């Protein structure tokens, strides 16, 4: 083989390699469309979306907005915790950990930092839904000065930051949570039984516990598994409770863990639930909610999961 032929083969090989590498980076349109169940109602999409939204408040040392929640992927090694271990309470979350931080356009985030915006003129991705929830006379999905003031008033009342009237995912999520407070199972998606059932609504990102028609816990916000590691739908059973569990894969705390399906469990996280990307399968909760749920559920209690989590 001549030197010219060898060089030609090297160039061909490199070209094929580069092409294959490029193809692995390209998205495969419709790959999930054939298998993913349709979402029956418009659902909130926590985190930045096609509008390239960013958290409207700079992250502090204890609130890294882009954090990826570590979870237990594989089933844990089950054992009976000793009395001394059970007596230890998980550490409290730092103040501000669970603040409701709205996602806003990058331009607005920059203006907020310079105190140049108090009421946005931009139309948020959930403008129409928010207008309808607020019972605005003209729900036209367009931002007006009056719309902004009404949305801003809601955000101020519920501690959503920044309160600039931008109809983003966090504002819409909070409205859905409020709508579900009195009758979270109004649609009858969670089966009613004579015993307790922990209901996990992936579409609305809510969880509660009911016994018959009576709600005995919640509903509270949650963060379920991402597209690659979805929280498994269907019936499950709480098979192990471990108050001070640590992920054996990521060496991170999973306070008040209540495992119900392999490595998937209810547990607290020390970070925001309102992120674009979901967990590795677990149902993430705020610390206070996970602690309260710990006192409600017992080993053997049933868990029912349904729906589809919005976002990634």
N, C-alpha and C positions, 0 to 999 in steps of 0.2 A: 504494500500500500504506500502510495506517495505521500509526501508531507502535505501537499495541497488537498488530497482526499481526506487525510486525517483532520485537517483544519475544518474542512467542510462538514464532516460528521460532528465535530465538536460544536460548531455553530448551530447545526440542525438540532442537536440534543438540547443545547441551551435554550433555543427558541421554543421547543416543545415544553420544557420545564417551566419557562416563564409563562407560557399560555395556560398550563395546568394550574399554576399558582394563582393566576388572575381569575380563572374560573371558580376556584374555591372561595374567592372573596366576593363574587357577585351574588346578590340575593336571588333565591329561586322563587319566582312569583307563583303564588297559588299552592305552595308546598303544604301549607297548613289549611288552606281554604277548603280542601276536600274532606278533611277529617275533623276540623274544629266545629263544635255545635254553634248555631247562631245565637246571638244575644237577643233575648226577647224584648227588652226595653233599653232605651238609651242609658248607658252606664258610665260612671265617672272613670276617667283615665288618670290615676294619680301620676304625677310627675310630668316632665316636659314631653311634648308631643311634636306634631309636625310644625307647630308655630315656633319651635325652638325656644321654649320657655325655660327660665332659670329661676331658682329660689329667689324671692324678692328681698331677702335679708341675708347679709353675709354670714357664713357659718362661723360659730364660735368654737372654742377648743373641745367642747363636749357635744357638738352638734354638727358632725361632718355630713353634709347633705348627700354626698355621693356614696356614703358607706354601703357596703354590700353585707346584708345580714348573714352571719354564719349560722348554720343549722346542722343538725344531726342528719346525715343522709342515710346511713346504715342503721339498722336496729341496735339499740344500746345493750350493754351487758346488764341484765336485770339482777338486782340484789336487794336485800332488805337493809335500808339505811339504819344506822344505830341511833340511839336516843340523843347522843351528843351532836351528831351531824344534823338531825332533824331540828334540834333546838336553835341552830344558827339560821338567822333570817338573812335573805339576800340583801345586798347593799341597796340603798335608795338611789333613784335616778337623780342626776344633777338638775337643778332648777332650769327650766327652759327646754329640757330634752324633748318634751312632747308638744311644744308650741305648734300651732297651726300656721305654717309658713306657706303662703300662696306662691304659685309659680307665675311669673310675669315675663313679658318680652325683655330681652337683654337691654334694649334701649331704655325701658322703664326702670330696670334695676340700676342702671348707671345714673339716671335722673334722680332716683330715690336717694342714692348715696350722696348726691350733691344737694339734696333737699329742694329739688326743682319741680317736683310733682306731688300734688296732694289728692288730685282726682283725675284719673286717666281719661283720655278721649278715645282710647283704643277699644275695639270690640273683642271680648274674650271668647275662647272656644266654646264656652257654655252659656253664652249671652242669652239665647232664647229660653233655655231651661230655667236659668236664674230669674229672668223676667217673669216667666210664668209662675214660678214658685212664690215670688214676691207679689203676685197678682197685679202686675203693672197693666194699665189700661191698654197700652199698645205694646204687645210682645212681638216686636218685629225683628229681633236679633240684631238691632243696631244700637250702638251706644249713644245716648243723649246725656246732657248735663243732669237731667232729673234722674235718669237711670243710674248714673254714676253715684249720685248722692244716696239713692236708695240702697244700692249694693254696698256702698261704703258704710252706711249706717248698720247694715247687717254684720259686716266684717268687724266693726268696732264692738258691737254687742257680744260677739262670739269669740273675740280675741284672735281674729285672723290677721296676720301681718304679711305684707304691708296693707293697710286699709286704704286702698286707693281706688276702689270700685271696679277692679278688673275681675271679670267673671271667669276665673280660672278653675282648675280641677279641684282644689282644696275647698273652695267656697261651695261648689256644687256637691262635693262629698258630704260636707257638713249639713247641707240642706236635706240631703237624702237620709242622713242619720237622724235628724230631727223628725222627719216624716215617719220614720220607722219606730220611734220611741214608744208610742202607745200600743201599736199593733204590728210588730215586726213580721208576724206570720199571716198578715191579711190575705196574701195570695195563696196561702195553704201549701206552700212548697215544702215546708218541714213537717213530716208526719207527726200527728198527735197521738200519744200513747198514754197509758195509765202510769208509766214510769217516766223518769227524767230523760230528756233527749237534748243533747248539746247540738244546736243548729249552726251550721257553717255555711253562710250565703256568700259564695264566691263572687257573684255578679255585683252585689252591693257592698262587698267587703265588710260584712257585719257578722257577729256571732252572738248568740244568746242561748239560754237554757229554758226549756219549757217542760211542764208536766201537765199533760192534757192540753187545755187551752190557756192555762195560766203560765205566764212568763215569770220565772223565779230568778233570773239573772239576765242583765243586759237589756237591750242590745248594746254592744260596744264595738268600736272600730277595730279592724284587724288588718293584717297583711299576710296574704296567702302565697302559695308557691308560684314561681314564674313559669313561663311557657315550657321551658325545658324540664322543669321539676315541679309539675302541678300537684297541688294538694289533691289526694286521691278521693274521687267522688264515691258516694254510696254509704252503706252502713259500716260502722266501725265500733270498737269497744275500747274504753280506757283500760289498758292492761298493766300500766306501771306509772307511778307518781314519784317524782324525784325533785324535791324542793331546790336543792343546790346543784343541779346538773350542769356539767360542762361538756361542750362538744369535744368528742375524742378525735375528731378530724381537724377542727379549727382552733381548739383550745380556747374557746370563748364561752362566757357564761350563758346559760339558758335557764334563768330562774323560774321556779314554779312549773317545771315541765310535767305535762300529763300526756304520755304517749298513747296514741290510739291506732296507729297504722304503721308498723315497722319503725322507721326512724322519724316519723312525722308526729308532732306533738303540739299541744297548746303550750306556749311559754312566752315570757316577757323578753323584750329587747331594750337595750339602752340606746335607742335611736328613733328617728322618725318613722312612722308607719306609712307616711305619704311620699313614697318614692316610686319612680317609674318601674323599676325592676322588682319583682316579687322575691320571696324567700326561696330557700332550697326545698320547699315542701311543707315546712312547719307553718302553723298559724301563730303569727307574731302578735303580741298584745302589749299594751302599756303595762308597766309594773303593777300599778294599783288594780287594774282589771284582771291581770293574771293571778294576783294574790286573792282577789275576791272569788274568781272562778275555782281556785284551788280549794276553797272552803265549801264550794257547792257540789263539785263532782267527786265521786268516789270510784275506786277500782271496780270495773264491771259496768259502769254507766255507759249508755249508748251515745254514739256520735253520728250525725247524718250530715253529709257534705253534698252540695249540688251547685250548679251554675258554672260560670266561667269568669275568671278574673280578667278585668280589663288591663290593658297595658302589656308590658313584656314580662 
